[in-house]
């Protein structure tokens, strides 16, 4: 997706899209623009649904086309569409790289994958949207391990911090993460109303 100002978008959507976005939102908890702090007009149902969709889309850093494609796939799977959508979002390779703390933001994780620094089961993958499965091993490519970013990542202990996800098992010293089980919808971002997103696309 195209570039956007994280702080501005976090304020517009009312959620911290990243750590930086959360800090900016704490300082200015109102939408951007000179009338941001004034009383807001009542939001229409369409506007509310659109905002919820944008929250999830921007959290996972997807273009509208990518997000809609994933939504359609979730709908075709049968069962609760909203739950399916969250699982599919979590299983993206760039998200796994982010969740495993190999990257500090999803945007950075996407770059690491796109630039060929990540392997899946020993094979290089440059596809951020690749769907990861239980049993897969995601690792920093051996040719990339000595790059400054990864040596600093190891030294910082960032990967050693508890990520709190039962479906991922990290090995910081090896710059590796193993997918031990499928994620559930509860592992996904809970900052958006997925029912509103379903209603948005049902219009």
KOLRO-947903 format. One record per residue (C-alpha): x negated, y negated, z. Coordinates in Angstrom, 1 decimal. Layout:
<pts>
<pt east="X" north="Y" up="Z"/>
...
</pts>
This chain:
<pts>
<pt east="0.0" north="0.0" up="0.0"/>
<pt east="-1.1" north="-3.6" up="-0.4"/>
<pt east="-2.8" north="-5.6" up="2.3"/>
<pt east="-0.8" north="-7.5" up="4.9"/>
<pt east="-1.6" north="-9.5" up="8.0"/>
<pt east="-1.1" north="-7.0" up="10.9"/>
<pt east="-0.4" north="-9.7" up="13.5"/>
<pt east="2.2" north="-11.5" up="11.3"/>
<pt east="4.0" north="-8.3" up="10.4"/>
<pt east="3.9" north="-7.0" up="14.0"/>
<pt east="5.7" north="-10.2" up="15.1"/>
<pt east="8.2" north="-10.0" up="12.2"/>
<pt east="9.1" north="-6.4" up="13.0"/>
<pt east="8.9" north="-6.8" up="16.8"/>
<pt east="6.4" north="-3.9" up="17.3"/>
<pt east="2.7" north="-3.6" up="17.5"/>
<pt east="1.5" north="-1.9" up="14.3"/>
<pt east="-2.0" north="-1.6" up="15.7"/>
<pt east="-3.8" north="-2.4" up="18.9"/>
<pt east="-4.6" north="-5.9" up="17.4"/>
<pt east="-1.0" north="-6.3" up="16.4"/>
<pt east="0.1" north="-5.4" up="20.0"/>
<pt east="-2.1" north="-8.0" up="21.5"/>
<pt east="-0.9" north="-10.7" up="19.1"/>
<pt east="2.7" north="-9.7" up="19.8"/>
<pt east="2.1" north="-10.0" up="23.6"/>
<pt east="0.9" north="-13.5" up="23.1"/>
<pt east="3.6" north="-14.6" up="20.7"/>
<pt east="6.6" north="-12.3" up="21.1"/>
<pt east="8.7" north="-14.0" up="18.4"/>
<pt east="8.9" north="-13.9" up="14.6"/>
<pt east="6.3" north="-16.0" up="12.6"/>
<pt east="7.3" north="-19.4" up="11.3"/>
<pt east="8.0" north="-22.7" up="12.9"/>
<pt east="11.5" north="-21.7" up="14.0"/>
<pt east="10.2" north="-18.4" up="15.4"/>
<pt east="11.0" north="-19.3" up="19.0"/>
<pt east="14.4" north="-20.8" up="18.3"/>
<pt east="17.6" north="-18.8" up="18.8"/>
<pt east="17.9" north="-16.1" up="16.1"/>
<pt east="21.1" north="-15.6" up="14.0"/>
<pt east="22.9" north="-12.4" up="14.5"/>
<pt east="21.3" north="-9.7" up="12.4"/>
<pt east="23.5" north="-7.9" up="9.8"/>
<pt east="23.7" north="-4.1" up="9.8"/>
<pt east="21.9" north="-4.0" up="6.5"/>
<pt east="19.1" north="-6.2" up="7.9"/>
<pt east="18.8" north="-4.0" up="11.0"/>
<pt east="18.5" north="-0.8" up="8.9"/>
<pt east="15.9" north="-2.5" up="6.6"/>
<pt east="13.9" north="-3.5" up="9.6"/>
<pt east="13.9" north="0.0" up="11.1"/>
<pt east="12.8" north="1.4" up="7.7"/>
<pt east="10.0" north="-1.2" up="7.5"/>
<pt east="8.8" north="-0.4" up="11.0"/>
<pt east="8.2" north="3.3" up="10.2"/>
<pt east="6.8" north="2.5" up="6.7"/>
<pt east="4.3" north="0.0" up="8.0"/>
<pt east="3.3" north="2.1" up="11.0"/>
<pt east="2.2" north="4.9" up="8.7"/>
<pt east="0.9" north="2.4" up="6.0"/>
<pt east="3.0" north="3.7" up="3.1"/>
<pt east="4.2" north="1.9" up="0.0"/>
<pt east="8.0" north="1.9" up="-0.5"/>
<pt east="7.6" north="4.4" up="-3.3"/>
<pt east="5.6" north="6.8" up="-1.1"/>
<pt east="8.0" north="6.4" up="1.8"/>
<pt east="11.1" north="7.0" up="-0.3"/>
<pt east="9.5" north="10.1" up="-1.9"/>
<pt east="8.8" north="11.5" up="1.6"/>
<pt east="12.3" north="10.7" up="2.7"/>
<pt east="13.8" north="12.5" up="-0.2"/>
<pt east="11.6" north="15.5" up="0.6"/>
<pt east="12.8" north="15.5" up="4.2"/>
<pt east="16.4" north="15.4" up="3.0"/>
<pt east="15.9" north="18.3" up="0.6"/>
<pt east="14.5" north="20.5" up="3.4"/>
<pt east="17.8" north="20.9" up="5.2"/>
<pt east="18.4" north="20.3" up="8.9"/>
<pt east="18.0" north="16.9" up="10.6"/>
<pt east="16.6" north="14.5" up="7.9"/>
<pt east="15.1" north="12.1" up="10.5"/>
<pt east="13.3" north="14.8" up="12.4"/>
<pt east="12.0" north="16.3" up="9.1"/>
<pt east="10.7" north="12.8" up="8.0"/>
<pt east="8.7" north="12.3" up="11.2"/>
<pt east="7.1" north="15.7" up="10.9"/>
<pt east="6.1" north="15.1" up="7.3"/>
<pt east="4.6" north="11.7" up="8.2"/>
<pt east="2.6" north="13.3" up="11.0"/>
<pt east="1.3" north="16.1" up="8.7"/>
<pt east="-0.3" north="13.7" up="6.3"/>
<pt east="-4.1" north="14.1" up="6.1"/>
<pt east="-4.7" north="10.4" up="6.8"/>
<pt east="-2.5" north="10.6" up="9.9"/>
<pt east="-4.3" north="13.7" up="11.2"/>
<pt east="-7.6" north="11.9" up="10.8"/>
<pt east="-6.2" north="8.9" up="12.8"/>
<pt east="-4.6" north="11.1" up="15.5"/>
<pt east="-7.8" north="13.0" up="16.0"/>
<pt east="-9.6" north="9.7" up="16.7"/>
<pt east="-11.9" north="10.0" up="13.7"/>
<pt east="-10.5" north="6.6" up="12.8"/>
<pt east="-9.2" north="3.7" up="14.9"/>
<pt east="-6.4" north="2.8" up="12.5"/>
<pt east="-4.4" north="4.6" up="9.9"/>
<pt east="-5.7" north="2.1" up="7.3"/>
<pt east="-9.2" north="3.1" up="8.2"/>
<pt east="-8.3" north="6.8" up="8.2"/>
<pt east="-6.8" north="6.4" up="4.7"/>
<pt east="-10.1" north="4.8" up="3.5"/>
<pt east="-12.2" north="7.6" up="5.0"/>
<pt east="-10.2" north="10.2" up="3.1"/>
<pt east="-10.0" north="8.2" up="-0.2"/>
<pt east="-13.8" north="7.7" up="-0.1"/>
<pt east="-14.4" north="11.5" up="0.2"/>
<pt east="-15.7" north="11.7" up="3.7"/>
<pt east="-13.2" north="14.3" up="4.9"/>
<pt east="-12.9" north="18.0" up="4.2"/>
<pt east="-10.0" north="20.4" up="4.7"/>
<pt east="-11.0" north="24.0" up="5.3"/>
<pt east="-14.5" north="23.2" up="3.8"/>
<pt east="-13.2" north="21.5" up="0.7"/>
<pt east="-13.4" north="17.8" up="0.1"/>
<pt east="-10.0" north="16.1" up="-0.1"/>
<pt east="-9.5" north="12.5" up="-1.4"/>
<pt east="-5.8" north="12.7" up="-1.0"/>
<pt east="-4.5" north="10.8" up="2.1"/>
<pt east="-0.9" north="12.2" up="1.4"/>
<pt east="-2.1" north="15.8" up="1.6"/>
<pt east="0.2" north="17.8" up="3.9"/>
<pt east="-1.8" north="19.7" up="6.6"/>
<pt east="-0.6" north="23.0" up="7.9"/>
<pt east="-1.2" north="25.0" up="11.1"/>
<pt east="-4.5" north="26.7" up="11.0"/>
<pt east="-6.2" north="24.0" up="8.9"/>
<pt east="-9.6" north="22.6" up="9.9"/>
<pt east="-10.2" north="18.9" up="9.1"/>
<pt east="-13.8" north="17.9" up="9.4"/>
<pt east="-16.2" north="15.0" up="8.4"/>
<pt east="-18.1" north="16.1" up="5.3"/>
<pt east="-21.6" north="17.2" up="6.2"/>
<pt east="-23.1" north="14.7" up="3.7"/>
<pt east="-21.3" north="11.9" up="5.6"/>
<pt east="-22.2" north="12.8" up="9.2"/>
<pt east="-25.3" north="10.7" up="9.3"/>
<pt east="-23.6" north="7.5" up="8.0"/>
<pt east="-23.7" north="4.7" up="10.6"/>
<pt east="-20.0" north="4.8" up="11.2"/>
<pt east="-19.9" north="8.4" up="12.2"/>
<pt east="-23.1" north="8.3" up="14.3"/>
<pt east="-21.7" north="5.4" up="16.2"/>
<pt east="-18.3" north="7.2" up="16.6"/>
<pt east="-20.1" north="10.1" up="18.2"/>
<pt east="-22.2" north="7.9" up="20.5"/>
<pt east="-19.1" north="5.8" up="21.6"/>
<pt east="-17.2" north="8.8" up="23.0"/>
<pt east="-14.1" north="7.6" up="21.2"/>
<pt east="-13.1" north="11.1" up="20.1"/>
<pt east="-13.6" north="12.4" up="23.6"/>
<pt east="-10.6" north="10.3" up="24.9"/>
<pt east="-7.4" north="12.4" up="25.5"/>
<pt east="-5.1" north="12.1" up="22.5"/>
<pt east="-2.3" north="13.9" up="24.3"/>
<pt east="-1.2" north="16.0" up="21.3"/>
<pt east="-0.8" north="19.8" up="21.7"/>
<pt east="-0.9" north="20.4" up="18.0"/>
<pt east="-4.4" north="19.1" up="17.5"/>
<pt east="-7.6" north="20.4" up="19.0"/>
<pt east="-10.7" north="18.2" up="18.5"/>
<pt east="-14.4" north="19.0" up="18.7"/>
<pt east="-16.1" north="15.6" up="19.0"/>
<pt east="-19.6" north="16.9" up="18.7"/>
<pt east="-18.7" north="18.5" up="15.4"/>
<pt east="-16.5" north="15.7" up="14.2"/>
<pt east="-13.9" north="18.3" up="13.6"/>
<pt east="-10.2" north="18.7" up="14.4"/>
<pt east="-8.2" north="22.0" up="14.2"/>
<pt east="-4.4" north="22.0" up="13.6"/>
<pt east="-3.4" north="24.7" up="16.1"/>
<pt east="0.4" north="24.4" up="15.5"/>
<pt east="2.9" north="22.4" up="13.5"/>
<pt east="3.8" north="19.0" up="14.9"/>
<pt east="7.3" north="18.3" up="16.0"/>
<pt east="9.4" north="15.2" up="15.5"/>
<pt east="8.6" north="14.2" up="19.1"/>
<pt east="4.9" north="13.9" up="18.1"/>
<pt east="5.8" north="11.2" up="15.5"/>
<pt east="6.0" north="7.5" up="16.1"/>
<pt east="9.1" north="6.7" up="18.3"/>
<pt east="9.3" north="2.9" up="17.6"/>
<pt east="11.9" north="3.1" up="14.9"/>
<pt east="15.5" north="4.2" up="14.7"/>
<pt east="15.4" north="7.1" up="12.2"/>
<pt east="19.2" north="7.3" up="12.0"/>
<pt east="19.2" north="3.7" up="10.8"/>
<pt east="16.7" north="4.7" up="8.1"/>
<pt east="19.0" north="7.5" up="7.0"/>
<pt east="21.9" north="5.0" up="6.8"/>
<pt east="19.8" north="2.6" up="4.8"/>
<pt east="19.1" north="5.1" up="2.1"/>
<pt east="22.7" north="6.3" up="2.1"/>
<pt east="24.1" north="3.0" up="1.1"/>
</pts>
